[in-house]
Amino acid sequence: MQTQIDSQLLQTDAGKAADSILRSCVHCGFCTATCPTYQLLGDELDGPRGRIYVIKQALEGKQVTRKSQLHLDRCLTCRSCETTCPSGVKYAELLEIGRHLVDRQVERPVTEKLMRLGMKNILPYPSRIAPLLAVARTLKPLLPQKLQQKIPAKRTSGQIISATHSRKVILLEGCVQSVVAQSINQSARRVLDKLGVECIRVKSEQCCGAVNHHLGDKATAADLARHNIDLWSRLLEDGVEAILGAASACTLEIKEYPQLLKNDPLYAQKAQAIRDATADLGDYLQQQNMNRLNLIDTLPQVAFHSPCTLQHGLHLKGSIERLLRSLGFIITEPQDAHLCCGSAGTYSILQPQISTQLRSNKLQALSDNSPDVIATANIGCLLHLQSGTQIDVKHWIEVVDESLI
């Protein structure tokens, strides 16, 4: 793609990166075929190719409007287009640059500003989420049905593991996950304990930074990353063998710390070391001797939803399905498994109409074979899907844990 980026902007790191990414795009349109929002809305500007044109116009100094901003906002950042693209266009990186540029030129409505401010100052902090969730659960019977569906039920965590082993890993607590679904990490600890691996709790660990990063607050995301890097680096030096994430969105954010901190001379190299030590829980387990697990004879039929962060971000498509099948589970995969469920971090809050449509489509596909349970690998997807169905939606590690003898 030919570009005429503003000369001053072209002198910046963002301008240079955007110019390189734009030039790699060949207008083929393969991306539109796998874009969830284009499939729903049928508007070229609500697909990757159209959004690239919007960003190109902004970079070239042409006028952008509230409508331009809306088309960029509607992107889920699911990265399905990146998986499809034959030219390797780094769309997610370009989108981040474009959103920042457009947001500097287009004023958001006050309600949107407040919504984004609230999410940045609440969601990354468990100590703030917990009391708000307690109040919401108390008031739940008084709320409209739609709001009731958004309030997650309490999830029992079961037996707490306190055994020690010579092999140790850091298991990410997660900001939202640590409050609304402690059972996920407890299940992970129990399964890892059976395999002779101890999970270390890092008490002063903070949010991975994904929420702030996705809302355009890179400065806070970088600060959170630096804090965690300092904590984890010391433990890795002491012999901890890996950093494991049970939420694929968190794992992906940490894997991309080197990109976030590439211009920080003190942390760029440290971020790379953390990236190399970080693994998705399922990917890690596939490297272990899973024959040490004894499972019940009658295992549930599982419909698996692969989060976008797992299959398109971490490039681990099919990994959890293979792991579960190797353990004896009957796994069904939905039609159009590459399409997003509509959760996409804060997207379900900011774009509820599109998000709900995508959720309905995904649940219909997941329910086709009447599964006993729907499983996924990310807390955001889990909560989003559960709010639209009566079928139990669980993290896949909970399903494995519950099937242990």
N, C-alpha and C positions, 0 to 999 in steps of 0.2 A: 504494500500500500504506500503510495506517494504521500509525503507529509511536508507541511510548511509551518512547522511549529514556531511560535513566537521566539525571536532570537534571544531575548533575555531569559525566557523559560528554558530554552535549550541549553543554557549554561549551567542549569541546576542538575543535581543527581536525578530528581524526578523527571525532568524534561528529557534527559538523555535516555533514561530507562523507557519512558513512554514512546520515544521516537523509535527505539530499537524494537519494541514490542509491536508497534503499529506496522512497521516495515515487514514484519514476519507474517502478517495477515494477508492472505491471497483472495479474500472475498468468496471463498468456495461455498459457504452457507451450510456446511455439514453440521455446524453447531446448532443451527435452528431446529434441526430434527430431534435433538436431545435436550432442548431447553424447556423446562417445565412451564415457565411463564409464557413463552411463545406458544406452546401447545394449548394453553388455556385461553389466551387472549387473542392470538392470531395477528398481533401487531408487530411489524418488523422492528420497531423501536423497543419492544419488550422481549427481544431476543439478543444474543451476544453480538451479532454482526451490527444490528441497529444501534446498540449501546456503544459499540466501538466508534461508530460514526459520530454519535453525540459527543463522546470524549475527544475525538479528533477535532471537532469544531471548537470545543472549549480550549484545547491546546493551541489552536491556530489563531486564537484571539477573537473568534466570532461570538456573537451574543448567545448566551444561554439563559434559559427561563425556568420558571417553576415547573413547567412541563418537562424540561430536560432533566431536572432534579428528580421528578417523579419516576421517570423511566429508569433512572439509575437506582433509585430506592427500591423499585420493584424486583430488582435482581436478588435472588436468594444467595448468591455466591456459593452455589452448590458445586461448581467446577465440573459439572457433567460435560460442558462444552470443551473443557481442557482435555478430558479423556477422549473425546471424539475428534478433536482438531488434528488433522494430518501434518500441520505446520508447526505444532508445538507452541502456539501463541499463549503467552503467560497472561491470560485474561484477568485472573483475580488480582494480580499486581497492578495491571492497567486500570482496573475498576477502582481500586483504592486511590490511585493517583487522580483519576477523573472525579470521583466523589469529593475529594478534598478540594480540588480546584473549583468545582461547581458550587460547593457549599460556601466558599469564600465570596462568591459573586451573587448568590441567590439567598435571600433572607427566608428562613423557615417560619411558619406560623408559630405563635406563642405556645399553643397546645403541644406541638411537636417538640419544641425546645424543652418544655417541662417534662414531657414523657421521656425523652432521651437523657435528660439530666437525672431524673429519678432512677432510671435503670443503671446508669453509670455509678450512682452513689449508693445503690442498694444491692443489686445482684452479685457483685463481686465480694460481698462481705457477709459471711454466715451469721455474725452477731447481729446484723440488721435484718436479715431475712427471717431468722427464727421467730422473733416476737411478732412480726407482721403476719407470718403464717399461722401462728397460734391464734391471733385475733381473727383471721379469716376463717379458720376452722370453727371457732366459737360462733361466728355470725353466719356460717354456711346455711343453716336452715331458713334464714330470713332473706337470703339473696335469690335473685332470679336464677332459673335453671341453667342458663348459659354460663353465668358466673360460677355457679356451684360446680360445674363440670371442670372448671379451670383450677379448682383447689384440690391438690393431690391428697389422697388418703394416707394415713399413717402406714408405714411399712415396717413390720417387725424385723429385727435384726438377728434374732436367734442367739445361739451360743457364741460368746466372745472368746476368741483364741488368744491364749497367753503363752503358748509353747515357744521355746527358743530353738533356733537351728544355726548351724555354721554358715549356711547360705542366707544372705539377706538382700532384700530389695526395698526400695521406697515405693509405696503405693500412694498415688496422688489422692488426697481426700476430696478435692473438688469443692467449689463454693456452694452452688445450689445442691449438688448431690449429697454433700455432707449433712445437709439439713433435711431435705425431703426424702432421701432414700439411702440412709446409712446401711440398709440391708445389702446393697450392692457390694460395698467394700468388705463388709463382714463375710459375705459369701466368697469373695475373692481370697480373703485371708484363710478361710477354712479349706478351700481347694488347694491353695498353695502350701498350707501346712501339711496336707496329705502327701504332697510331693517333696516335703523336706525343705521348704523355703519359708523363711520368716519375713513378715512385712513390717517395716519400720515406719512408725508414725513421726512426722516432722511437725511438731506442735505449732511453730510460728510460721509455717508455710502459708502463703497467700494465694489468691486467685492466679491462674495462669496468665491472665491478661486478655483473654479472648473477647470478653464482653466489651471492654473499653476499646480494644483494637477495632472491632467490627463497627463500633459507633463513631469511629474517627478520632478517638482520643489516644493517639499513639504514645504521647508523653507518659501518661499514667500506665499504659500497658508496658512500656519499657521499664518504668520504675518497678513495677511488680515483677517483671522478668529478672531484673538485676537482684532483687531481694531473694527470689527463689534460687537463682544460680549460686549465690553465696552460700546458702544453706545446703543445697544438694551437693555442691562441689566438695565440701568438707567431708560429707558422708561417703562420697565415692572414693575419696582419698583414703578413707578408713576401711575400704574393702567392700562396700555395698556394690553389688554387681550390676544393678539396673534401676531405672526409674520407670515404673509401670503406670499406665493410665487405663482405667476402666471406662472412661468417657472419651470417645474418639475425637471429639472436638477439642478437648484439652490436650490430648496427645499431639494433635496436629499443630496447635498453637506453639507448643514447646519445641516441636520439630522445626518450627520456622523462626525460633529465636535468633538464629544467625542472620536472617534477613532483617528482622526488627532492629537488631543491634549492630548492623554491619558497619556503621560509621562511628561506633563507640570503641576507641582504641583500647580501653581497659576491659571490655566485656566481649568483644567480637570473637576472640579465640575461646574464651570460656563458654560462650553460647554454643559454639560448635562442639565442644566436648560434651556438653549437656545433651545436645541433639543426638550425638552418637550413642549416648548411654540410655536414651529414652526409647521405650517400645510400647506398642499396643499390647494389652494384657493377653489377647488371644494369640497374637504373633509369638509372644514369649512362651506361652504354654505349648505351642506346637513344637517347640524345641526341647520340651521336657518328656520324661517317660510317663505318658498318660496311662500306661497299663497299671500303674500303682493305684489308680482310682477304681473302687468297686461300686458299681451302679446297680440299681434295682432292675429287675427283669423286665417290667412293663414301663417303658419310657414314654413320655408324652409326645404327641405329634406337634412339631413346632413350625410355625410360619415365621421365617426370619426376614426382618427388614434391615437391610444394610445401609447405615447412615452415609450421607454424602461425604462426610469427613473421613470415613473409613475407606470407601471404595474409590472416590475421586481425589481426595486430599492425600491420604496415606498410601493409596494405590494397593490396597489389600482386599480387592474384590474377591469374594468367594472364600476368604480365609477362615472366617468363623463357621461358615456352612461346612467346610471340609473338616474342621476340628470336631464339630458336633456329630457329623456323620461317622467319623472315626470312633466316636464313643458309643455309637449305636442308636442315636436319635434319628427319627424320621423327620427330614427337613423338607419343607416346601418353600419355593421361592416365588414371589408374585410376578405377574406379568409387568413389564416395564419397571423392573427392579432398579434401573438406573435413575429413575425419577425421584425427586425429593418428596418427602412427606409433608413439607410445609413448615416444619419447625424452624430450622435454620437460625439457631441462636435467638436473637431478639425479633426475628421476622414475624413470628406468630403474633406478637404484640403490636408491631408497627404496621403490618399489612394483614389484618385479620381475615378479610374477605378472601383473598387469594389463598392464604394459608389454610383456611377451612376447606376450600374446594380441593386443594391438593391432599389434605388429610382424608377427605371422603373417598377420593379416588384410590388412595393408597390402602385404606382399610378395606375397601371393596375387593381389591386385588388380594390382599392378605387373607381375607375371610373365605375366599372361593372354595378351599378344600376343607372347610370346617375344622380348623386346628384346635388343639386343646389350649394352646397358649401362643401368643405373639411375642417374639423375642427381638431385641435390638441391642446395639452396642453403644448407645449414647443417651444420657439422661434427658436431654432436650427432646429427642425423638420419642422416648418412652412416655414422658409426661404429655406430650402433644397427642400422640396416638391414643393413650388411655382416656383422654378427655372426650373421645368420640366413639367409644365402643364399650360393650359389656364384656367382651373377651378379655381375660387377663393379659396385660402387657408387662413383660418383665425384662430385665437385663439377662442376657444369655448365661452369664455366670451364676445368676440366681437359679436358673433352670437346672444347671449342672449340680449346684450345691444341694438343691432339694431332691436330687435323684441319687445322692450318695447313700451308701449303706452305712 
